[in-house]
Amino acid sequence: MNLSTHTNHPERTYFERCLKRLEQDVLRMGTLVEESFRLSHQCLFERNLEVVPKIKDNDKQIDRYYRQIELDCATLMTLQAPVAQDLRLLSAFMQLIRDLERIGDYGKDLGEIAMKLFAYPPHSCMKEIESMSLHAQLMLATSLVALADLDGDAGSKVKQLDDTVDDAYDRLYETLAYQRDIKGVVEPILLMGLVIRHLERMADHATNIAQRVSYIVTGHRN
């Protein structure tokens, strides 16, 4: 991933090295977020609670990347006087890492919800929720590949996947909200309502990332 035009000017060469490190850090942050999403899926649908500490550790690293990348972007924007194309890249990065950080937060929340759901037998809706989670993970993976490859068409591709997640959310919400004759406590229903809402928001943030990649490449906002 590199949009900068190479020159032999020393200041420009230094800027390009900084930009390259920044790009690599964004992708590393994305890899951590993707792993946290995958681990939260294991918690919820494989009932593997042993990975919860790893999700929490990832979240701390994600937050560190977020703060450092944001600082690095601001420094390059204010001290290096980037050209318009580079300014667009840095601006998009600052927005993009917010989306990544939020997906990481939701992943940590899903791990905590999984611990609470563990006390209850799996609900009949869990299979469909699992499919929703897989779709959202595919959206994130597609967005991160688009970022690495600077794929300007990624926004429309991911938006189609987002429609599938939105439809699943609507169906599951109707099922959970209007369920009758609930035996026992309602906590698992409430927790699953949170799960599908988190997944829907994670998918939205993945869509944002893909659209920001399109902006980096084309200069046009969707």
N, C-alpha and C positions, 0 to 999 in steps of 0.2 A: 504494500500500500504506500504509494508515494505520488503526490501531485506536484511537488516542487520541481522547478526547472533548475537543473544543475548549472552553476557558473563557477568560475575560478576565483571570484571575489572572496577574500578571507572571511568577511562578516557573513556573507551569504552561505558559505560552506559551513560555518559554525551554526547558523540558524537551521540549516538542513539536517545537521547531526542531531540537534536538539529536537527537531520535529520528528525525526525517525525514532528516537528514544521514546518520545511521547506516544507515537502510534503503537509502538510495541507494548507500552504500559497499558494502553486502552485495550488491546487484544488480550493481554494477560488478565486484566480485570474481567473481561468478558468470559474468559475460560473459567475463572473462579465462580462467576455467577452461574454459568452453565452447569458446573459441577454441583453447586448448591441446589439448583433446581432438580437435577437428577437424584440427588440424595434425599431431598424432601419427598420426591415421588416414591422412593424406596420406603421411607417412613410410613407414608400413608397407605400404600397399596401392597407392600410386602411385609408390613408391620415390623420393619427392621429399625428399632430404636437405637441400636448401637452406633448409628451414623450421626445422631443428633449433635454430639460434641464436635464432630468434623464440620457440620453446618455452621455452628457458632464460631469456630475458628476461622472458617472461610469468610464469615460476615465481618469479622474484625479486619481481615486482610483487605476485603473489598472496600471497607470504609477508609482504610489507609490509602489505598490506590485513589479513591475518589478525592480525598483531600489533596494529595500530592499532585494529581493530574490537573485539578482545578487551579492550584497554585502555579503550576508550570505553564498552563495556558495563559493565565493572566499575566505572568512575567513576560512571556514571549510577545504577547499583544502590546504590552506597554513599553518594553525596552528595546525590541528588535524592529519595530516599524514594519510589520509584514505587508507584503503586497496583497491585493484584493483576494486572490485565490487562496493564499495561505490564511488570511483572516477568516475567510469562509470556513476553512477546515477547522481552525481553532475554535471558532464560535460553535460549530456543529459538535465538536468534541465535548465542549462544556455542557451542552444540552444532553448529548448522548450518554455521558457518564452518569447523569442524574437518573436516566431511565434504567441503566444497569444497576445502580445502587438501590433503586426501588425494587427491582426484581429480586435482588439479593435479600432485601428486608422481608419481602413476602415469602421467600424460600425459608428463611429462619422462622417466620411465623407459622408456616405450614408444618415444620418440624415440631413446634410446640403444640399445635393442634393435634398432630398425630399421637403425641403422648397421651393426650386427654381421650382421644377416640379409642385408644388401645384397650381401655376397660370394657368396651362394648363390642358385641358381635358385629361383623361387617354388615352394613346395610345393603339392600338390594340395588341401590343407586350407585354403589361404589364402582361397578364396572364401567358405567357411563362416565362417571367423574374421572376415572383413570384414563379413558379415551380422550377426554377433554384436556387432561394434563399432558398427555403425549403430543397432542396437537399444539399446545402452547410451547412445549419444549422444541418441537420442530420449527415453530416460528422463530424462537430465539436463535436456534442453530443456523437457520437460513439467514437471519439478519447479521449474525457474526461472520458467516462466510462472505456475505455481501460486503461487509466492512473490510475484510481482509483483501477481497478481490476488487473493491470499488465498483460494485455492480450497480449501475444507475437504474436498472429495472427492478430492483429488489422490492421497492415500495408496493408496487402492484401485486407482486407474487405473494408477499406476506399478508397483504390486505385480504386476499381471497381466503387464506387460512384463518384469518381473524373472523371472517364471517361464519366459518364453521364453529369456532369457539363461542361466538355470541349466540348462535342458534342453540348450542348445547346448554349454555347458561340459562337461556329462557325456558327450555324444556325442564331442566333440573329444578329451577326455581319454582315453577308451577307444581312440580311433583312434591317438592319438600314443603312448600308453603301451605299447600291445601291437602296435605296428608291427613286422613281421618283415622280414628280408632287407634291412636298411638298407645302402645302398651309400655308402661314404665315411664322413665324420665324423658324429657324432651331435649336434654343436652346434646345428644348425638345429632339430632336434626339441626339444632342451632349451629353446631360446629361444622356440619357439612355445608350449611348455608354460607359460612365464612370461607370454607375451602373453595367453593365454586366462585365466590366473589373475588378471592385472591387470584385464582387462576385466570379469571376474566381480565383483571387488571394487569397481571403479568403479560398476558397476550397483547393488551393495549400498548404496554411499554415496549414490547418487542416490535410492534408495528411502528411505533415512533422511531425506534433505532433504524429500521429499514428506510423509513422516509427521510431521516437525517442523512443517511448514506446517499440517497438519491439527490439530496440538496448539495452535498459535498461535490458530487460528480457533475451535476447539471447546472447548479446555481439557482434552480427553481424550487419553490416550496409546493408540496402537494396540497 
